[in-house]
Amino acid sequence: MNILQKVCLIFTLIGALNWGLVGIFEFNLVSAIFGETVLTRVVYAIVGICAVVNIMLLFVDFDNKFKNAWSCGAIVVCVCDW
């Protein structure tokens, strides 16, 4: 699991926990922290983008793709065909 995947997983978990709070307690933690500002919308956008990255992880095996690319010992530029 690379850094991008870990960051996206953390943001997706934050979004999931926020939706859990909204569904169970009708409490929006992101809005409580940032208020109704542009920053709240930015957090929601980041969570959404990270969710898309996590969806792609279901279909692309990044670990094996990068292990195979780096196992030859050469620097390889990987262009992923999503």
Secondary structure as the mmCIF struct_conf table of DSSP 4:
data_model
#
loop_
_struct_conf.conf_type_id
_struct_conf.id
_struct_conf.beg_label_comp_id
_struct_conf.beg_label_asym_id
_struct_conf.beg_label_seq_id
_struct_conf.end_label_comp_id
_struct_conf.end_label_asym_id
_struct_conf.end_label_seq_id
HELX_RH_AL_P HELX_RH_AL_P1 ILE A 3 PHE A 25
HELX_RH_AL_P HELX_RH_AL_P2 LEU A 29 PHE A 34
BEND BEND1 GLU A 36 THR A 37
HELX_RH_AL_P HELX_RH_AL_P3 VAL A 38 LEU A 57
TURN_TY1_P TURN_TY1_P1 LEU A 58 PHE A 59
HELX_RH_AL_P HELX_RH_AL_P4 PHE A 62 TRP A 70
TURN_TY1_P TURN_TY1_P2 SER A 71 CYS A 72
BEND BEND2 GLY A 73 ALA A 74
#
